[in-house]
Every structure is written in C-alpha cells, then in structure tokens.
Amino acid sequence: MGRRGSSWWWWVALLVLAVAADAVGCTSVSYDDRSLVIDGQRRIIISGSIHYPRSTPEMWPDLIKKAKEGGLDAIETYVFWNGHEPHRRQYNFEGNYDIVRFFKEIQNAGMYAILRIGPYICGEWNYGGLPAWLRDIPGMQFRLHNEPFENEMETFTTLIVNKMKDAKMFAEQGGPIILAQIENEYGNIMGKLNNNQSASEYIHWCADMANKQNVGVPWIMCQQDDDVPHNVVNTCNGFYCHDWFPNRTGIPKIWTENWTGWFKAWDKPDFHRSAEDIAFAVAMFFQKRGSLQNYYMYHGGTNFGRTSGGPYITTSYDYDAPLDEYGNLRQPKYGHLKELHSVLKSMEKILVYGEYFDTNYGDNVTVTKYTLDSSSACFVNNRFDDKDVNVTLDGATHLLPAWSVSILPDCKTVAFNSAKIKTQTSVMVKKPNTAEQQQKSLKWSWMPENLRPFMTDEKGTFRKNELLEQIITSTDQSDYLWYRTSLNHKGEGSYTLYVNTTGHELYAFVNGKLIGQNHSADGDFVFQLESPVKLHDGKNYISLLSATVGLKNYGPSFEKMPTGIVGGPVKLIDGNGTAIDLSNSSWSYKAGLAGEYRQIHLDKPGYKWNGHNGTIPINRPFTWYKATFEAPAGEDAVVVDLLGLNKGVAWVNGNNLGRYWPSYTAAEMPGCHRCDYRGAFQAEGDATRCLTGCGEPSQRYYHVPRSFLAAGEPNTLLLFEEAGGDPSGVALRTVAPGAVCASGEAGDAVTLSCGGATVSSVDVASFGVERGRCGAYEGGCESKAAYEAFTAACVGKESCTVEITGAFAGAGCVSGVLTVQATC
C-alpha cells in the first residue's frame, strides 16, 4: 500500500506539472463596459487589417513588422471561404491561403490577432467570399434561416476553428487570437430581405453556433445594432464611430473597420482619405470612450487572379492604406498615425480606468477630462470644418485648427494635434527596370486563342431550350460562358442581331466571325448588343460569349443578381422589323476558353508560339502574348506597366497577377480638383475631395511580388488579351521614393528618409510654399542656411534629422513653417 500510494502521488505531481506547463503563455480574454480585459487588465487595442490572400507569404513578416513598428497591437483579417473551398469539400490552404502560417507570423511578431470568419465577408471580394457552388444545393437560401445554408456555414466555420485550435492559435491556448467574428454587416441588410422572422432566427442561430465552438475568446458582430444576440458583442464600421455606442450595457465600444480610404472600380479615380482626417476620427473615438479600433485597411494589397468582386472592382486593393499595395510606407499617413498611437498608449491606464467628464464649449467644441488618482489627461476637439478656435484649459489657451483634436496627456501640454503633421511626405515613383541584361523593350511572341471549337453549337457540356443564368451554369469557374445555337435559313438575308443581357461583357460571333462586342456601364449591368449580320443559305451558327468582371459582393440578396444572357431575348430582326426569336432555341453551353483548359499561362513545352522574328499582331482580340525579362535589381517592389493593352489577364511565371483593363478611363469627378482635409470624408458618388487619376487609365500598373520572380534567369510574362491591344509599350518597373518632403517650426526636429535609397539632393528649403505639392513645390522664402544644413546632413544618407533653429530664417524671411524637399 505504501509503494502504491507513493506511485499515485508521483503521477499526480507529473499531471500537475504537465497542466502547468501547458498553461504557460495562455491569455484570458473577457470584457466589460470600458474595454477588453486581457489577463485581468483593461486594454486599449489598436489594430489593422491585413488580408493574407491579398499579399504573399514572403511579404507577411515584413508587413506585420511594419504594422507593429507603426504602433499596432493586433492584426485583423477576414477568412475567405471561396478561396479555401473552391469546390465543395475540396480545400485549399496552400500558398497565400495558408491561414495558419499567417497567424503564426502574427504570433512570432508578438502581436494579437482578430479572426473574422464571416464566412460572408463582403470585402470587395468575389461573391462576398461565398462559394458559387452553394447555388447547386437544393433549397439553398443565402444568409437566412434554412438548413442547407446553415449546414454549409457551420461546416466551414468549424473547419476554420479546428485548424486554429490544432495550431493553438486562440488566446487561451497561448495563441494570438483575442476576438472572433461571425457574420458580417448583417444589420445593414436584414431589414431589406422581406423575411424578418427568418433573418432574426438566422442571426441568433449564427451567434449560438459560434459560441458552441468554445474558442475561449469573445465573439463579435459588426454593424449589428438591431436584434443583437445576447452572447455576442456588436461593433461599429465606418469613417467615423465616435458618436456610436453599443446598444446595451456591459460591453465595450469597438470599431472593427475604420476605412482608411476606399476601394476602386475600373471607371473610378483613386480615393484618398487624408492623414489628418483619419487621425481626427481615431482621436475622437478614444476621446468618447473607445477601446479598440481597427484600420480597414492597414495594408490593402492586390486582388490576384479572379478574386476582385464588385462587379468592376480593380485588381489593385490599395485602399489608400498606411502600407501601400506593395508594402511601402505611405507617408505621412503611416508616420502621423504612429505618433498618435504612441500618445494614446501612454494614456492607456487612465483611459480605461479613469473617470471622465465632458464639457461643451459652445457648438462643435468639447473638452474631455479623464482623471485617475492624482493624474489627468485631456482631449480637446474642434468639429468646425471652417474655422480655428481658441480653448482655455486650466489657465492656458490652446489654438485648435478646424476639424482637429488636441491630446494633452497631462492636461497642460499638447502632445499631438490631428491636423498638424510632422512626418515626412513620400512621393513614390515608378522607375525603369535596371537589370543588367534587360533590353530596352520586351521581345514578344504570340498565339491565337483557339475559338474554332466554339464557333458551332456542337460539343457543348449540355443543351437547354432556354437562356440560362451564368453563375449557376458555370459555378463561376471562369469569367467566360459560351451560349451557342444554330438555325437553318433559306437563301441569304440581312439582319440585326439583338441580344439583351445582364452580363458585364458580350462578344457575338456569327458563322465564325466576330460581329460585335459591348460591355455594361458600371452599376447598370443590363445592356444590349445590336450588330448587323448576314446569314447564308443553309445552317448558320450563332455563338455568344458572355464575360463577368467580378461578382457582386454586397447588398440584400446580392447573390441573386443575375449575370449572363439569362432570359434574353436574343433575336434576329430584319429590315421590316420582323423578328426571329432565338431565346427558346436549343442552346449549347460551355464554360471557359480553350486556352484556360490548355493552361497556356503555364507555358508548357510544346506550345507553338509565333513571331520570334519580332513581328506580332496588335489590336487583335483573343490573343496570347509572351515575353521574357530579367528581374529588376534590388529589393524595391516590382510592377508591370500594361499601358497600351485593352482588357485581359496577366501572369508572371505562371502566377496570376489578376485582370487588367488599362483602356478603361477613370471618370472626371469634382473631387479631383481640390483636396481639403477639413470636413466629413465621403466616398463613391458623394466624393467631392482628394481624388486623383480622373481622366487617366483606371489602373496601368500591376503588382509583381518579388517571390514570383527568379533572379539571374529569364522570367516569363504572359498575357491573354481579350479585346485587342498593343503590348509594345509594356515594361517592368520598380516602385521607390522619388521625392520626400517635411515641414516644421523652430525647435522641431525634421527627419527625411528615402527608405533604403539615399538622398541625392536637397531641392527646396523655404519658409512658406505658395503652390504645388511634394515633388513640385514652388515659391516661398528660400533659406540658404536651412538649405546648407540639410544638404550637409542628408545628401548621400538614407535618412537624416535636422533641428530647425531661428537662425534658418535669416535676412528677409519671416520665421514660421519651414518646408524641405529632397530627391531620393
């Protein structure tokens, strides 16, 4: 008995040690009305969205490192259902879909993570992240209370949760994930679904299903302000969330999406949200009891392949984020927000534990004072967008620029004002490929897309006596769907082919010849094609190629928005107006192009390429082009300039860069002609400020991640030109700072940095600037002393810091704000 008892205690001791060892590093996460509570402590959390499929695994560590250096505590990402499960029960967790690797990189950086499963995500992602194959399941109703959808949703959610659990990624396991999200912005559309009971039952089912997963961290729902399940935390999305509060007590104020800019469509210019306005919004949020805010996006990245949604959303998902599409710092946005984060974190304890009191100083001016023990911290905001104000606080008067917030960590000294930028501005430029062996222009070969198999109505996948909807018919496995039919005609005849379609593009062939093409205006997606045709005696073939440019990703019942030539009608109309209606003829269907089936983009041996003597056809629809190039030297981001092409897809070494459409010109909008940070920012149709690129190609540069390239050997650029273009001007370029600029007053230390390159010259050092922007400043009172000081300190250096002194003003200049511009 004695030996047996000793053995038992020995095993108990081992078990206790094992449990204790397993608990090392585990993090508890809860919440109260003030903030998240992490390991028993209330916390301010500053987060940023980086979507793993919109970059590459090789980019992830650098992006995360820059996010942490920018003052972020956490990385937030959606989970992309249709990327992970492109075919039912066939999964993809490789490459840039290796979600576990992504979260491990976050963990390695010592950061928290926010897992937004959705699994509907919107995100300007194709079909909002929902797999098109869901449409094949009988009885399926998207995002309503029905067994087919909920079974699939729970299956995928459980799959992701289990992957995270197996990798010990949740906080209670010692991992980085402190929050999880289920569904996405459902509150925006649930009242428009015409089935309130089903919508309510569904959203409560979502919450119950999520909580059954036992992930050990709180579940959130963004934009769910009405009919909120009791076991989730509802959160805010938008440009501003300072006036938003949760709809019940006991939960913290969380901002899951602070939109740092806006996405771009093919017919739109670039939207820019100023650093001043974002800082204003963030400071206001924390002034009014905010506890967690997340930038959407912190790095937007690229919609590789067919992932962009919309329809008509560009391949670039830059989003005017603090880290640009290629991972470069977007200055001054990155640096200005970094300074804000530093000040907020210095006040963390008083913000989440202190008492607070708001005092209104007339309209649009508020002082908030936080106190804890003998300490105090203050925010002062000026919400006027047209006038500066003076505010006296504890005997000291502070000037607040219009539309700004000042933060005084001791209620005495202003440590940060949202409208006063002290970080440099960097102007990024596209530089020519400097690879030693690179020729001045690319040498092209070509091959035609094989259209012959589609020029009759034979050898289709199936036939139907009606015109079908494209998504259901093709399950979105290709942008392209062929509709083909035939008719017998006595003698020759002249007609107008009339096609009514809800697709995005349409090409019409009659008896093997392209007789017309058209595309929809963005936002409409119902258009007609009318083309004259001649029929011959006997059998005539009509082949219609419908193409999509990203599927709709947002709105009530967005998944029901039809594409393709569903219903038609398709008619042949003679000169007398008499119509031959072909809508219910026997139509043969085939998804995709021959080149897609042959995988021409992989450039396999045995493909016959023409034009090795340098002559290639141009402006020829349905043509493949190929060229080789040397990888640009250095480590700067690489882009391919596709100006001169029309519309198609580009690959480098078999990697799909995405759709291109540089022939699509961005619309002229009033906001292209002025930029003023003051006042509420708006996007899309209401955008009236800070736009660039009006009247220019919507997107001419396409990201080529360095991991796609092979150093020291030829790389292959392959294009499928759908509509007919000229590749002769296509070129590889690198992205690097061209000019850097900074401003400051006497006593400020001004820093310039070329981000790895060196300063080649100082171009401007003047008090006051009359006109122009960084890279093209003009006017002002030139300061010889400042010029000489910056030249001595900066030229030949990657970065430099110079303190502005009163002596810089010199004779003839009134001391004030000094502006410095240098060339990298």
PyMOL commands that set and color helices and strands:
alter all, ss='L'
color gray80, all
select helices_A, chain A and resi 2-23+52-54+60-69+81-84+95-97+99-108+126-129+132-136+147-166+171-173+186-188+190-192+196-211+275-287+333-346+348-353+452-454+470-474+558-560+594-598+600-602+670-673+684-686+706-708+727-729+784-794+806-808
alter helices_A, ss='H'
color red, helices_A
select strands_A, chain A and resi 29-31+36-38+41-43+45-50+74-78+112-118+177-182+219-222+233-238+253-259+270-271+290-299+355-360+365-372+375-382+389-393+396-400+404-408+416-417+425-432+445-448+462-464+480-489+493-501+505-510+513-519+527-535+538-547+570-573+579-581+587-591+623-629+637-641+648-652+655-660+691-692+701-704+715-721+731-744+749-753+761-767+781-782+799-803+818-823
alter strands_A, ss='S'
color yellow, strands_A
deselect
rebuild
show_as cartoon
